[in-house]
Amino acid sequence: MGHGRLTTHVLDTALGKPAAGLVIDLFELPDGTGRIFLKTATTNADGRVDQPLLAGDEFRTGQFELVFHAGDYLRKQGTLLPQPPFLDIIPIRFGIADAEGHYHVPLLLSPFSYSTYRGS
């Protein structure tokens, strides 16, 4: 069993706090074109998911995509968004090259910008 894991953390930079209640879908991209749905998770009060998105036997090398449902989250916060919103669905595609590594993919979010990086 591998020791690698995939985690995320979402921060609402406009409000200066964790993004609680944000829905995230995880997909695998086995051939680089098609997507296979793996799971849906929702962030907790700390903007994190309670369990790693992938760990143990589920964690493997390959191409993956996290899909953050930012528009729904922002609307729930009472944020006034243009129609259509500038940011609604935020997909982040990334590769896992080390089956023993910790891949942390955080999202820093506001209504008009986002950023990500490989965290620790």
N, C-alpha and C positions, 0 to 999 in steps of 0.2 A: 504494500500500500504506500502510495506517495505521500510526501509531507507537504506538498505544495497546496496553495489555496488562493482563491480570488475573493477580494473584498472591495467595498466601495464606501464612500462617505460623501454626503451631499450637503454643501453649505450654501445658504441663501445670503449672498453678499450684499444684497440690497437691504435686507433686514438685519444683517449682522448676527445670524443665528443658524443653527442646524435646520435643514429642510425636513421636517417631520411629515410623514404621510405621503411621500412622493413614491409613485409606482415605477418600478424598473422591470423591464423584460430582458431576459438573457437568451441569446441565440448562439448557435455554433454555425460557422461557415465552412463546411467540410471541403468544398471545392473552390471557394473564393467567389462563387456566384449565388448559389442557393443558401437559404437560411433554414436551420432546424431549431424550432422553439425548444428551450430547455426548462425555463421556469420563470415565474413572476415573483417579485418580492416587493415589500413596502418598507420604507425607512421608518425607524423608530424615533423617539423624542430627541435622540442625539444625532439624527441624520444618517444613522448607520443601519445596516441590515443585521438582524439578531444572530444569524449564522452566516458563515462564508457562503458566497454564491456558488462556488465550486470548492470541493475539498476531497481528500481521500481518493477513492477509485474514480470519482467523477472528474477530478482535476487531471488534465492532460494537455499536451502541446497541441497547437493549432490556432486557427483564426476564430475570433469570437466578436460579438457585438452586444453592447449594453445599450438599451433604448430607454431613455429617461423621459417620463411623461411630465415634462416641465410645465406646459400650459395648464393642465388640470390642476397641478399643485399651486401655481401662481393664482389661478382663479379662486381656489379654496382659501387663499390668504386674503382675498378681497382686492387683489391687484387689478387695477383697471388696465386692460390690455386692448390694443387696437384689434380690429377684425379684418383680416385674420391676424393673429398675434405674430410678432416677429419671431419668437421662439415658441414652439409648441412641442414637437417631438424632437429630442436630441439623441441621435445615434452616435455611439463612439465605437469604432472598430479597432481592434488591437490584436496582437499576436502573443501567444504564450510559447516561449522557446525552451523554458526550463521547467520540467515537470516536478521539480523539488522546490521551486521558488515561491515567494509570496508576491503576488501581483495585486497591487492596490491601485484602483482606478477611481480617484475622487473627482467630483464635479463641483466647481464653483459657479454658482448660478445667479443671474439677475434677469429681469425681464428683457434686456437687450444685449446680453453678452453671457458667454460661458467660457470656462477654461478647464483643462484637465492635464494630468501629468501622471507618470508612474510614481506612486508614493511608496511608502514603506510600512 
